[in-house]
Amino acid sequence: MGKITTRIANYGDESDASTVVELLDCYARDPMGGGEPLGDEVRENLIPGLAKTPGAFSILAFDGDDAVGLSNCFTGYSTFAAKPLVNIHDMVVRDGQRGKGVGKAMFDAIHAEARRIGACKVTLEVLSGNHSAKGLYTAQGYGDYELDPDKGHALFWQKRL
């Protein structure tokens, strides 16, 4: 394994675009990503959708010329801090590359971009059974969100439309 490098993907570059789709498909096929490949409609619409979404950015990680990791992030806004925030929506490290510093390198790049835009925090979601990811996230300083311990920690809910 060589030195891990990272950069923000250029959605207008065909190679970067196909790498984002390929790595997101790796994540989707993983049990922690649902265990199913991306559908044709998602493959077709992913890059155009990301490109037209204000504040969207993707971090690509490379071991030499080999793409080994992807983080899809979105800039939001914290009303309580009156500053931007960054949400990590997807994070994947290619199977066989985990435990080699790829995730940490992507976090370094995400944190640098968050600081560059003046973000007050970075958020993410993780499945409770994803122990290896939780270990990485904890080592990076992430934890449950709470305002008052007596009121409990925040839960991530969804409603599909």
C-alpha positions as a Markdown table, in Angstrom:
| # | Residue | x | y | z |
|---|---|---|---|---|
| 1 | Met | 0.0 | 0.0 | 0.0 |
| 2 | Gly | 1.3 | 3.4 | -1.0 |
| 3 | Lys | 0.5 | 6.8 | 0.5 |
| 4 | Ile | -3.2 | 7.5 | 0.7 |
| 5 | Thr | -4.2 | 10.7 | -1.1 |
| 6 | Thr | -7.6 | 12.5 | -1.2 |
| 7 | Arg | -9.2 | 15.2 | -3.3 |
| 8 | Ile | -12.6 | 16.6 | -4.0 |
| 9 | Ala | -14.2 | 14.9 | -7.0 |
| 10 | Asn | -14.9 | 16.9 | -10.1 |
| 11 | Tyr | -18.5 | 15.9 | -11.1 |
| 12 | Gly | -17.7 | 17.2 | -14.6 |
| 13 | Asp | -14.8 | 14.9 | -15.1 |
| 14 | Glu | -15.9 | 11.5 | -16.6 |
| 15 | Ser | -13.3 | 9.6 | -14.7 |
| 16 | Asp | -14.2 | 11.1 | -11.3 |
| 17 | Ala | -17.9 | 10.7 | -12.1 |
| 18 | Ser | -17.6 | 7.0 | -12.9 |
| 19 | Thr | -15.4 | 6.5 | -9.8 |
| 20 | Val | -18.1 | 8.1 | -7.5 |
| 21 | Val | -20.8 | 5.8 | -9.0 |
| 22 | Glu | -18.5 | 2.7 | -8.8 |
| 23 | Leu | -17.6 | 3.3 | -5.1 |
| 24 | Leu | -21.2 | 4.2 | -4.1 |
| 25 | Asp | -22.2 | 0.9 | -5.8 |
| 26 | Cys | -19.6 | -0.9 | -3.6 |
| 27 | Tyr | -21.2 | 0.7 | -0.6 |
| 28 | Ala | -24.7 | -0.2 | -1.7 |
| 29 | Arg | -23.7 | -3.9 | -2.2 |
| 30 | Asp | -22.2 | -4.1 | 1.3 |
| 31 | Pro | -24.5 | -5.3 | 4.1 |
| 32 | Met | -24.1 | -1.9 | 5.8 |
| 33 | Gly | -25.3 | -0.2 | 2.6 |
| 34 | Gly | -28.3 | -2.5 | 2.1 |
| 35 | Gly | -26.7 | -5.4 | 0.3 |
| 36 | Glu | -28.2 | -4.5 | -3.2 |
| 37 | Pro | -26.5 | -2.9 | -6.2 |
| 38 | Leu | -27.4 | 0.6 | -7.3 |
| 39 | Gly | -30.3 | 0.6 | -9.8 |
| 40 | Asp | -29.9 | 1.9 | -13.3 |
| 41 | Glu | -31.9 | 5.0 | -12.6 |
| 42 | Val | -29.6 | 5.9 | -9.6 |
| 43 | Arg | -26.5 | 5.2 | -11.7 |
| 44 | Glu | -27.8 | 7.5 | -14.4 |
| 45 | Asn | -29.0 | 10.3 | -12.2 |
| 46 | Leu | -26.5 | 10.3 | -9.4 |
| 47 | Ile | -23.8 | 12.6 | -10.8 |
| 48 | Pro | -26.2 | 15.1 | -12.5 |
| 49 | Gly | -28.1 | 15.3 | -9.2 |
| 50 | Leu | -25.0 | 15.8 | -7.1 |
| 51 | Ala | -23.7 | 18.4 | -9.5 |
| 52 | Lys | -26.9 | 20.5 | -9.3 |
| 53 | Thr | -27.2 | 20.2 | -5.5 |
| 54 | Pro | -25.7 | 23.3 | -3.8 |
| 55 | Gly | -23.1 | 22.5 | -1.2 |
| 56 | Ala | -22.7 | 18.8 | -2.4 |
| 57 | Phe | -19.1 | 17.5 | -2.5 |
| 58 | Ser | -17.5 | 14.1 | -2.7 |
| 59 | Ile | -14.1 | 13.2 | -1.4 |
| 60 | Leu | -12.2 | 10.5 | -3.3 |
| 61 | Ala | -9.4 | 8.5 | -1.7 |
| 62 | Phe | -6.6 | 6.9 | -3.7 |
| 63 | Asp | -3.9 | 4.4 | -3.0 |
| 64 | Gly | -1.6 | 5.3 | -5.9 |
| 65 | Asp | -3.9 | 5.3 | -8.9 |
| 66 | Asp | -6.4 | 3.0 | -7.3 |
| 67 | Ala | -9.6 | 4.6 | -6.0 |
| 68 | Val | -10.2 | 3.1 | -2.5 |
| 69 | Gly | -12.6 | 5.4 | -0.7 |
| 70 | Leu | -15.5 | 7.8 | -1.2 |
| 71 | Ser | -17.3 | 10.2 | 1.1 |
| 72 | Asn | -20.4 | 12.1 | -0.2 |
| 73 | Cys | -21.1 | 15.2 | 1.8 |
| 74 | Phe | -23.6 | 18.0 | 1.9 |
| 75 | Thr | -23.4 | 21.5 | 3.3 |
| 76 | Gly | -26.3 | 22.6 | 5.5 |
| 77 | Tyr | -26.8 | 25.4 | 8.0 |
| 78 | Ser | -26.9 | 25.3 | 11.7 |
| 79 | Thr | -29.5 | 27.8 | 12.9 |
| 80 | Phe | -28.3 | 27.7 | 16.5 |
| 81 | Ala | -24.7 | 28.6 | 15.5 |
| 82 | Ala | -25.7 | 30.7 | 12.4 |
| 83 | Lys | -23.0 | 28.9 | 10.5 |
| 84 | Pro | -22.7 | 26.2 | 7.8 |
| 85 | Leu | -22.4 | 22.6 | 8.8 |
| 86 | Val | -21.3 | 19.5 | 6.8 |
| 87 | Asn | -23.1 | 16.2 | 6.8 |
| 88 | Ile | -21.3 | 13.1 | 5.7 |
| 89 | His | -24.1 | 11.2 | 4.0 |
| 90 | Asp | -22.1 | 8.2 | 2.6 |
| 91 | Met | -18.7 | 6.9 | 3.5 |
| 92 | Val | -17.2 | 3.8 | 2.0 |
| 93 | Val | -13.8 | 2.2 | 2.0 |
| 94 | Arg | -13.3 | -0.5 | -0.5 |
| 95 | Asp | -13.3 | -4.0 | 1.0 |
| 96 | Gly | -9.7 | -5.1 | 1.5 |
| 97 | Gln | -8.6 | -1.5 | 2.1 |
| 98 | Arg | -10.2 | -1.1 | 5.5 |
| 99 | Gly | -8.0 | -0.6 | 8.5 |
| 100 | Lys | -5.2 | 1.0 | 6.4 |
| 101 | Gly | -5.9 | 4.7 | 7.1 |
| 102 | Val | -8.2 | 5.4 | 4.2 |
| 103 | Gly | -11.1 | 6.5 | 6.4 |
| 104 | Lys | -8.9 | 8.8 | 8.5 |
| 105 | Ala | -7.5 | 10.4 | 5.3 |
| 106 | Met | -11.0 | 11.1 | 4.1 |
| 107 | Phe | -12.0 | 12.6 | 7.5 |
| 108 | Asp | -8.9 | 14.8 | 7.3 |
| 109 | Ala | -10.1 | 16.1 | 3.9 |
| 110 | Ile | -13.7 | 16.5 | 5.1 |
| 111 | His | -12.6 | 18.4 | 8.2 |
| 112 | Ala | -10.3 | 20.6 | 6.1 |
| 113 | Glu | -13.1 | 21.5 | 3.7 |
| 114 | Ala | -15.5 | 22.1 | 6.7 |
| 115 | Arg | -13.0 | 24.5 | 8.2 |
| 116 | Arg | -12.4 | 26.2 | 4.8 |
| 117 | Ile | -16.1 | 27.1 | 4.6 |
| 118 | Gly | -16.4 | 28.1 | 8.2 |
| 119 | Ala | -18.6 | 25.1 | 9.3 |
| 120 | Cys | -19.4 | 24.8 | 13.0 |
| 121 | Lys | -19.6 | 21.0 | 12.9 |
| 122 | Val | -19.6 | 17.8 | 10.9 |
| 123 | Thr | -22.4 | 15.3 | 11.3 |
| 124 | Leu | -23.0 | 11.7 | 10.2 |
| 125 | Glu | -25.2 | 8.8 | 10.7 |
| 126 | Val | -24.1 | 5.2 | 11.5 |
| 127 | Leu | -25.9 | 1.9 | 11.9 |
| 128 | Ser | -25.8 | 0.8 | 15.5 |
| 129 | Gly | -24.4 | -2.6 | 14.4 |
| 130 | Asn | -21.6 | -1.1 | 12.3 |
| 131 | His | -18.9 | -1.6 | 15.0 |
| 132 | Ser | -15.8 | -1.0 | 12.8 |
| 133 | Ala | -17.2 | 2.3 | 11.5 |
| 134 | Lys | -18.2 | 3.4 | 14.9 |
| 135 | Gly | -14.7 | 2.7 | 16.1 |
| 136 | Leu | -13.3 | 4.9 | 13.4 |
| 137 | Tyr | -15.8 | 7.7 | 14.0 |
| 138 | Thr | -15.2 | 7.6 | 17.8 |
| 139 | Ala | -11.5 | 7.9 | 17.2 |
| 140 | Gln | -12.2 | 10.9 | 15.1 |
| 141 | Gly | -14.1 | 12.6 | 17.9 |
| 142 | Tyr | -17.7 | 11.8 | 16.9 |
| 143 | Gly | -20.4 | 10.8 | 19.3 |
| 144 | Asp | -24.1 | 11.0 | 20.2 |
| 145 | Tyr | -25.6 | 14.5 | 19.9 |
| 146 | Glu | -27.4 | 15.8 | 23.0 |
| 147 | Leu | -28.2 | 19.2 | 24.4 |
| 148 | Asp | -29.2 | 18.0 | 27.9 |
| 149 | Pro | -28.3 | 14.5 | 29.0 |
| 150 | Asp | -31.6 | 14.4 | 30.9 |
| 151 | Lys | -33.5 | 14.8 | 27.6 |
| 152 | Gly | -31.5 | 12.0 | 25.8 |
| 153 | His | -29.5 | 11.9 | 22.6 |
| 154 | Ala | -30.7 | 12.8 | 19.1 |
| 155 | Leu | -32.2 | 10.0 | 16.9 |
| 156 | Phe | -32.0 | 9.9 | 13.2 |
| 157 | Trp | -35.5 | 9.2 | 11.7 |
| 158 | Gln | -36.8 | 9.0 | 8.2 |
| 159 | Lys | -40.0 | 8.8 | 6.2 |
| 160 | Arg | -39.7 | 7.5 | 2.6 |
| 161 | Leu | -41.6 | 9.3 | 0.0 |
